[in-house]
Every structure is written in C-alpha cells, then in structure tokens.
Amino acid sequence: MTNRGTIQEARTVRRGDACMFARLLGMKVTEVADGCVRVAMHAEGMENAYGTVHGGAIFALADHAFGIAANLEGVNQVAISAHISYLSPPTADTLEAVARRVSETERTSVYAVDVYSGDRHVASFEGVGFKIG
C-alpha cells in the first residue's frame, strides 16, 4: 500500500469514527486491511421486545461498515441500495461487521458485509454504492 492510500484510509476511518450516529451506538473501526473493514459494537442495551439484539442495530452496524469500506479509496460514494438477511440471533455481547468489495464498475460498487456474534454468523448484508466524486 502506498503512503497516499494509508493517509486516505486514515482519513476515512476518522470520519467514520466521528459519525455521531455510530458513536451513539458505540461503533468502533477495529481494522482496515486489504480493502476490508472491521467494525465492532457492544450490543448491551440494544435488545428488542423478545430479548435479542434489535435488527435495526445489526443493520446500522453493517451499513456503517459498508460506508467506510466504500469510501476507503478517496472516491466519495453514497448508498443506492442495501439488503440484509438475518441468519441467527446474536449470542455474544459484541457484534462485529466485516465489509469487503465484491465488484465494481465505473459508477457503482457492490460490497458484502458479514455480521458476527463471536463465531456465529448472524447476518449477511449487501450494499450498492454510487460514486459521486
């Protein structure tokens, strides 16, 4: 990786960590490597009426990881589509989202985000980004 890439990644991560919504939910970027982004969030206090982590909290974590990954290379992107499949309820207090790019065109890119609760795969998310700059 070039120094330029490292500087751009650092700026993007700082912007992600400064996001007030992400901070409100306790999200933190834990790793950026080879185009992949890991974001963690403590799930305590985010339970729904059934005692499991609210799907909106899981979606927000995946969406945040997608947004950071999509903007790592300095080309501003906004989401034009997002879809999530909930696979199983979380069992650990901390959730981790792992985002990676799976395809790209001149104007769009597709990212896959997997959300884990410990070793348990709890959700699969796909986000499509549109390049605006």
C-alpha positions as CSV (number, residue, x, y, z in Angstrom):
1,M,0.0,0.0,0.0
2,T,1.2,3.5,-0.8
3,N,1.5,6.3,1.7
4,R,-1.3,8.0,-0.1
5,G,-3.5,5.0,0.4
6,T,-2.6,4.8,4.1
7,I,-3.4,8.5,4.6
8,Q,-6.7,8.3,2.7
9,E,-7.7,5.2,4.7
10,A,-6.8,7.0,8.0
11,R,-9.0,10.0,6.9
12,T,-11.9,7.7,6.1
13,V,-11.7,5.8,9.3
14,R,-11.5,9.1,11.3
15,R,-14.6,10.3,9.5
16,G,-16.3,7.0,10.3
17,D,-15.3,7.1,14.0
18,A,-16.6,10.8,14.1
19,C,-20.0,9.9,12.9
20,M,-22.4,10.9,15.7
21,F,-24.9,8.1,15.0
22,A,-22.2,5.5,15.0
23,R,-20.8,7.0,18.2
24,L,-24.2,6.9,19.8
25,L,-24.4,3.2,19.1
26,G,-20.8,2.6,20.3
27,M,-19.4,1.5,16.9
28,K,-15.7,1.5,16.5
29,V,-13.5,0.7,13.5
30,T,-11.2,-2.1,14.7
31,E,-9.3,-3.0,11.5
32,V,-8.6,-1.8,7.9
33,A,-6.6,-4.2,5.8
34,D,-6.5,-5.1,2.1
35,G,-9.7,-3.3,1.4
36,C,-11.6,-5.0,4.2
37,V,-13.1,-3.0,7.2
38,R,-14.0,-4.4,10.6
39,V,-16.3,-2.5,12.8
40,A,-17.3,-3.6,16.3
41,M,-20.3,-2.6,18.5
42,H,-21.3,-3.7,22.0
43,A,-24.9,-4.9,21.8
44,E,-25.8,-4.5,25.5
45,G,-29.0,-2.3,25.8
46,M,-30.0,-2.8,22.2
47,E,-32.5,-5.6,22.8
48,N,-35.9,-5.8,21.2
49,A,-39.1,-6.8,23.0
50,Y,-38.0,-10.5,22.6
51,G,-34.7,-10.1,24.4
52,T,-32.5,-10.4,21.3
53,V,-30.5,-7.6,19.6
54,H,-32.8,-5.4,17.5
55,G,-32.5,-5.9,13.8
56,G,-32.1,-2.2,13.3
57,A,-28.9,-2.2,15.4
58,I,-27.5,-5.0,13.3
59,F,-28.4,-3.3,10.1
60,A,-26.9,0.0,11.3
61,L,-23.6,-1.8,12.1
62,A,-23.5,-3.4,8.7
63,D,-24.4,-0.2,6.9
64,H,-21.7,1.7,8.8
65,A,-19.0,-0.8,7.8
66,F,-20.2,-0.7,4.2
67,G,-20.0,3.1,4.2
68,I,-16.4,3.1,5.4
69,A,-15.3,0.4,3.1
70,A,-16.9,2.1,0.1
71,N,-15.1,5.3,0.8
72,L,-11.6,4.0,1.6
73,E,-10.0,4.8,-1.7
74,G,-11.0,8.5,-1.8
75,V,-13.9,8.3,-4.3
76,N,-17.0,9.5,-2.4
77,Q,-19.8,7.0,-2.6
78,V,-23.4,7.0,-1.4
79,A,-25.6,4.0,-0.9
80,I,-28.2,3.4,-3.6
81,S,-29.3,0.0,-2.3
82,A,-29.0,-2.1,0.8
83,H,-30.3,-5.5,1.7
84,I,-29.8,-7.7,4.8
85,S,-30.6,-11.3,5.7
86,Y,-30.8,-12.1,9.3
87,L,-29.4,-15.7,9.8
88,S,-29.5,-16.3,13.6
89,P,-29.8,-14.3,16.8
90,P,-26.6,-12.9,18.3
91,T,-25.3,-14.8,21.4
92,A,-22.4,-12.5,22.4
93,D,-22.3,-9.0,23.8
94,T,-20.2,-7.7,21.0
95,L,-21.1,-7.7,17.3
96,E,-18.5,-7.4,14.5
97,A,-19.2,-6.4,10.9
98,V,-16.6,-7.3,8.2
99,A,-17.1,-5.4,4.9
100,R,-15.4,-6.1,1.6
101,R,-15.9,-5.1,-2.0
102,V,-17.1,-7.8,-4.3
103,S,-17.5,-5.9,-7.6
104,E,-17.0,-2.5,-9.2
105,T,-17.9,-0.6,-12.3
106,E,-17.1,2.9,-13.4
107,R,-20.0,4.4,-11.4
108,T,-21.1,1.7,-8.9
109,S,-19.6,-0.8,-6.5
110,V,-21.1,-3.8,-4.5
111,Y,-20.0,-4.6,-1.0
112,A,-20.7,-7.7,1.1
113,V,-20.8,-7.3,4.9
114,D,-21.0,-10.3,7.2
115,V,-22.0,-9.7,10.8
116,Y,-20.8,-12.0,13.6
117,S,-21.6,-12.5,17.2
118,G,-18.5,-14.3,18.4
119,D,-18.1,-17.2,15.9
120,R,-21.8,-17.1,15.0
121,H,-22.7,-15.6,11.6
122,V,-25.8,-13.6,12.4
123,A,-26.4,-11.5,9.2
124,S,-25.4,-11.1,5.6
125,F,-25.7,-7.6,4.1
126,E,-25.2,-6.3,0.6
127,G,-24.8,-2.7,-0.2
128,V,-24.5,-0.9,-3.6
129,G,-22.6,2.3,-3.7
130,F,-22.8,5.1,-6.3
131,K,-19.7,7.1,-7.0
132,I,-20.4,10.8,-6.7
133,G,-16.8,12.2,-6.8
